[in-house]
Amino acid sequence: MTAPAAGIPAAGIPAALRLARHAAGLAFADLPPAAVAGAKTFLLDSLGVGIAGATAPDADRVRAAAARWGAGNEATLWGTGARLPAASAAFVNGFQLHGQEFDCLHEAAVLHPMATLLPAALGWAEREGGISGPAFLAALAAGVDVAVALGLAATGALRFFRPATAGGFGAAAATARLAGFEASRIADAMGLLYAQTSGTMQPHIEASVALPLQPGFNARAALCAADLAASGLPGPHGAIDGPFGYLALFETGFDLAPVWAALAGARRIAELSHKPFPAGRATHGGIEGVAQLRAEHGFAPAEVARVVVRAPPLIARLCGRPAIADPDPAYARLCMGFVIAKTLLEGALDPTHFRGPALRDPATFALARRVVTESDGTADPNALAPQEVIVTLTDGRALVWRGATMLAHPSRPLSREAQLTKFRRCWSLAAIPLGAPEALIEMVEHLEQLDDMRRLAALLGG
């Protein structure tokens, strides 16, 4: 029986198998230039953010816990001199990658696909060896297609944490593809991933460190799922669209028809957005707005009487939390008042503004209390834009900025210079000296010529 082409409706074929066929059949030669460029761009960006995560709050404790789960020399903990078994390394690197809210995302799907995918895929490639650069880029593109497909299928607001949950399916598909599995075995791996899937929005509303742990949990689960499938264990092929599958239980509503219609031509890795600021993406309109208004009008922070950010409901729900005097890093990164205050006081937002004494600065707290986030009533529960920022000064002037699209969206991409500036800053925050970053930049730029991803991984550990 001939398998139906990807994107063509096929009654009775489980969604996991259809996505697995897409992942199995996507060759490097099929990637258009925009997808190859996107894969390289967000590979480099994600590695940089993960390296900086080595010195982020709680990273040392996460590494210490993971070291208790078994010693091993299979894979690198990015930005450190340490190595662990590949599954444990995927867990740690997933935490480091998402732990600063600085990693790339797909805005329409409301997920950070690389946070779970890249640690699992690179852990597998480093442990197994022999994975070429082109094979790795194709696996990244396939995994992002799978994860984003699930995010785009959702029609309701977040209640589970998609970077971990939908991201886990993408990570499993990419890792199983690197293992050389045919489509049915990739679907097995995705089903075995589903048996381990975790991640809710409860840590988000509590500002708990469990939030960035969740991509790590699912990165580890994806690598373990590929190992289980490699041993011959089957997984449930109804893991996505079965009566008790992912979409029925994890999402409040879903529609797969648009996903299938677009899948054959989907290369979603070219649709990712950078994070230009190390804070929740929902805060980025507010950050850009106050920075632009200050650049245009030259007011001092002491002249600010009030700041109002008017944006879609998701923005208010995710980052409209009140300013508090001594926030945890996870709270501060998703507090519109905190990030706007830091931007006004410091001129720019840096990862170190969420570490140590910078969190307890009284001037930041005083200014943050003058920031209000309001919903504009937009009907789309997943919309991030448009946003409006109104800065009212003590002399009575009201300055207004409006943004229709977030900075670093594919329609407003960061320049190559800005991308590399971010990467080099992240590289400088490693836990150990890594030397100059140019070797890694050059290697990623010419990844088509790399015969073994272990050579790249070696640069991540000093």
N, C-alpha and C positions, 0 to 999 in steps of 0.2 A: 504494500500500500504506500503510495507516495504521500509524504508529509505535506500538508498545506503550507503555502508561503507565509512568512511572518507578516502580520498585519491583515491577513484575510480571515474573516470569521470562520471558525471551525467548531461546529457543535460537538460537544462531548470531549474536547481536548482540554485538560486542566490548564489553568492559567500558568501554573509553575512550569509545566512542560513547554508551553508556548514561549515563555520567557527564556527557558533553558535552551530551546532551539535557536532563539535569537543570539544568545550568548555564545553557544557552541559554533555558530556559523559566521560570526563576525571576525573576519580576518583583518590583519593590519592593512593589507592592500585595499580593503573596502573603506578605510577611513579617509574622508576628504581632508584637505589641508587644514581646514578650520578645526577639525576634531583632533588631528595630530598636534597642532599648535596648542589647543586647549589642554590636551592631556599633559604635554610638557610643562605648560604654564602652571597648572594646578598641582602637578607632581612636585615641582620645585617649591611652590608656595606652601604646600602642605608639609613638606619636609622641614622647611624653615620654621613654621609655626610649631611643629612637633619638637624641634630642637629647643626652641625657646621655652617650651613647656617643661623642659627638664629642671628649670629653676623656678617654676611657678609654685604658688602656695600648695602644700600638701603633696607635691610630686615625690618628695623624698620618702614620705610615709607610704605612698602607693607602691613605690619600688621595694621598700622594705617588706611590705606584706607579700608582694608577688614572689620575692626571693624565698619565702618560707614554703612555697608550693613546689619546690624542687629545683635543684641546681641543674645547670646545663649551659652549653656553649653554642646554641643553635642560631640565635638571632640577637641583633644589637638593640639596646635601649638607646634611642636617639639622643644625641647630645651628652651622653655619659660614656664612661669607659666600661660599662657593665654589659654582660650578656646573660641571657636566660633561655630556657626552652622556648620554642617559637610561639606556642600558645600564650605563655605568660608575657613574652615580649609584645605580642599583639595587644594584649590587655593594657599594659603600661603605656605603649605608644599611642593607643587610642585615647587614653586619659590625657596624655600630654598634648595630643593634637587638638582636642576639643576643650581642654581645661582653661583656656584663656579667652574663649569666644572670639578667636581671631582667624578661624578656618573658613574656607570658601563654602559657598552654598548655592543651591538651586532655589531661586525665590518662589517661583510658582508652585513648586512641590513642597516648600517649607521644610527643607532638610539639608543637612550637611553631608553629602554622600561620601566624601573622602575620609571623614573622621573615623568611620568604621571599616571602609573598604581598604584603604591603603595600608594600615597596620597589618591586617590579615594577609593581604596579597604579598606584601614585601617580606613578612615573616615566613610565608611559605617559600617564596623564591630564594630567600637566604638559606633556609634549612635544606632545601632540595638541590639547589645549584642548577646550572645549565639553562636558566630562564633568560632568554635574550631580551634586549631592549624593545624590539618590535613586538614580541609576544606579550611583554608586560604592558605596553601602551594599549594594545588591543584588549587585554583583559580589563584594564582600567575603564576603557570606553564601554565595554560590555556591562561591567558592574554598575557604572553610573546609569546606563540605560535602564537596567532592571530596577534599581532603587528609585529613580525618578519616576518611572512608570507607575509604581505603587503610590508615590506621593501625588502624582497628577490624577490618579484614579479617585482619590479621596474627594468627597464633596462637602465634608463637614469640617468643623474646627478641630484643632489638636486636642486630644485627651491623652494619647500615648506619644512618646517622644520619637518622632520619625527618624532623626539621625541615627538612633539606635535600632529601631524596629525595622522600618523599610530599608535603612542602611545595611542592616544585617543580611537581608536577602541579596543585596548587591554585592556585599563582601563574599557571601557564600558562592554566588555565581562566578565572580572573578577568580576566586581561589580554586574552585573546582575546574574552571577552564584552564588555569595554569597547570593543574594536575593532569591535563590531557583527557578529561572525561568526555564521553559522548553525551548527547542531550539528556537522555533518560537518567544517567548517573548524576548529571548536574542538578536535575530536578530532585533526585534523591538527597543530594547535599542541601538543597534549599529546604526540603521537608525536614531534614534532621536539624537544620538551623532553626526552623520554626519551633521545634520541640524545646528549644532553649531561649527563644526570643523574650527579651525583657526591656522595660523602659517606659515609665509614665511621666506625666507632667507634674506629679506631686513634688518631686525635688525642685522643680522650677519655681513653684509658688512659695516653697519654703527656703529658697536660695541655698539648697543643700549641695555639698560636694558630690553627692550621689548622681547629680545631673551629668557631669562629664565622665563619671565612671561608667555610665550606661553604654556609650559607644565602645568603651574598652571591653565591657562584658560581651557585647555582641561581636566584636572583632575576634575575640578568643573563641566564641561559639562558632563563628564561621570557619575558622581554621580547624577546629575540632570536628565540625560537620564534614568537612572535606576528608579528614582522616577516617572518619566512620564510614563514609561512602566508599573510600578507597579500599576498606577492608571487606566490602561487599554487602554492608548493611543497607537495606532500602529505607527510604523515607516516604511519608505520605505525600502523594502528588496533588492532593487537594489542599495543600497547606495555605494557598493564597485565596482561592475562591470556593472552597468547600463550605458546607454548612457551619462548620466550626473553624474555618480558615481565618487567616490574618485579616482580610478585609471585613468579614462579618463581625469579628470580635474586637478588633483594634480601631476601626474607623466607624464614625457615626453614620456614614453614608458613602456610597461609592458608585462609579460608573466606569466600566472597563472599555466600553465601545470606542471612545476617543483614543484610548491607549493603543488598541489594536489597529486603528486606522493610521496611526502615526508611526508604529513600531518599526516597520521595514526601513524607513528613512531616518529613524531617530539616531542622533549622535549627540546625546544630551550633554556630554562633557564640554562641548563648545558653548553651552548655555549657562555655565556656572558664573557666579559673581565672586570677585575678590571681597575680602573684608578689609577695607582701608583703615579701619579703627578697631582696636582690641576690645570690643564690647559687643553686646547683643546686636544683631543686625537691625532689630526694631528701633534701636537708638540712633541709627546712622543718619536719618533725616534731620533729627534734632541737632546732632553734632555738626553736620555740614551747614545747616541753616544759621546757627549762631556764629560759626566761624566766618561764613560769608558776610553776614551783617556786620560783624566787628571789623572785618577787612575793609568793607565799604565805608563805614561810618566812624571807625576809630574810637569807639567808646571804651571806657575802662570798666572792669568788673564792678567797681564800687558805684557806678552810675546805673546799674541794672536794678530796676524796681521789681520786674516780673518777667518771666518767660513762659509763654504758652506754646505747646506743641499740639497742633490739631491734626489728627491722623486717623487712618482706619481703625476699627475696633481691636484688631489683633495687636496693634502697637500699644494702645492703652492697657490691654489685658496683660501683655508680656512685660512692659517696662514702665507702667504708670505707678509703680510702688513708691511709697513715701520715702523721703530722705531720712536717714537715721545717723546718729553721731558717730558710731563705730561699726560700720558694716563689715560683714564678711566679704571676701573678694567676689564670691559668686553673686551676692546680693548687689554689690556695687556695679558689676559689669552689666547688669540688667535694670539699673535704676536710672531713668532719664535725668533726674535732677543731679545725681552724682557726676555722670559723664559730661553733662553740659557745664557744670561748675568747673570741673577739671579742665575742660577745653578752654573756657574763658580765662581761668587763672594761669594756666601753663602755656597756652598758645597752641597746643597740640596734645593729643592723647597718646600715651605710651604704655606698654605692658607694666612698667614699674609703678605706674600710678595706682595699681591694684595690689600692691605689696607693702607690708610693714607700715611705717608711720604715715605714708601718703594716704592711707585709708582713714586715719584719725585726725586729719587736718581740720581745725575748727573753721577756717575760712571757707573750705570746701563745703562743709555742712551748712554754714550760714547762707551761702549762695544757692546751694541745692534746694533749700526750703522755698526758694522763690520760683521754682519751676513747677509747672502744672502740665499734665498730659491729658488731652481731651479726645474723645471719640468723635469722628465726623459722621458716623452713622452709615458708612459704606456697607453695602449688602454683602460683598464678598468676604467670607470669614477668614480667608487666607491672604488678603491683600496687604502689602507693605506700603503702598503709595497710592495716591499722592499725599504729601505732607506739607503742612504750613507751620512756620515758626514766627511768632510775634514777640518781639523784645520791646517792652515798655521801659523807657528810661526815667530816671528821677526828675527830669525836666518836663515830663509829660509826652515826649515824642514816642510814637509807636512805629517801630521798624518791622517790615514784613518781608519774609522770604517764602517762596513757594517752590516746591520740587515735585515734578511729575514722575520722576524715575530716580531710584537710589543711585548714588555714586558707586561706580565699579560694576554696575549691571552691564551685561554684554553690549547694550546700546550706549553706555557711557563708560567704556573700559578704562582702567588705569593705564597710563603710559608704561612702556617697558622700563623707563628710568624709575618710576614710582614703584613698580613691581620689585625691582632689584633693591631699591632702598629699603623696602619692607623686609625682603629676604635677608639682607645683610644685618639689619638691626636684630632680627630674630636669631641669626647665627651667632651674634655677639653675646646672646643671653644663655648660651649653652652652659652646662654644669662644669665642663672642663674645656681647656683651650683646644679648638679644633683647627687652628691654622687659618689660612686665607680661604674664603669661600669660593674662589674662582674655579677651583678644580671641579667642584660639584656643579656649579653653574654651567661650565663647559660640557661636562658629561651629560647632563640632562638635555642641553641644547642639541647634542649629537647622539641621542639615545638610540637612533636607528642603527648605529655602528657598534653598540655594546653587545658583547657575546654572552655576558653573565652578569645578572643584577647583583651578584655578590660584590662585584667591584664597586658599585655605587654604595651599597650598604656599608662597606668598609670605611667610607668617608664620613659616616654619621657617628662614629664612635671614637674619633680622635686618633 
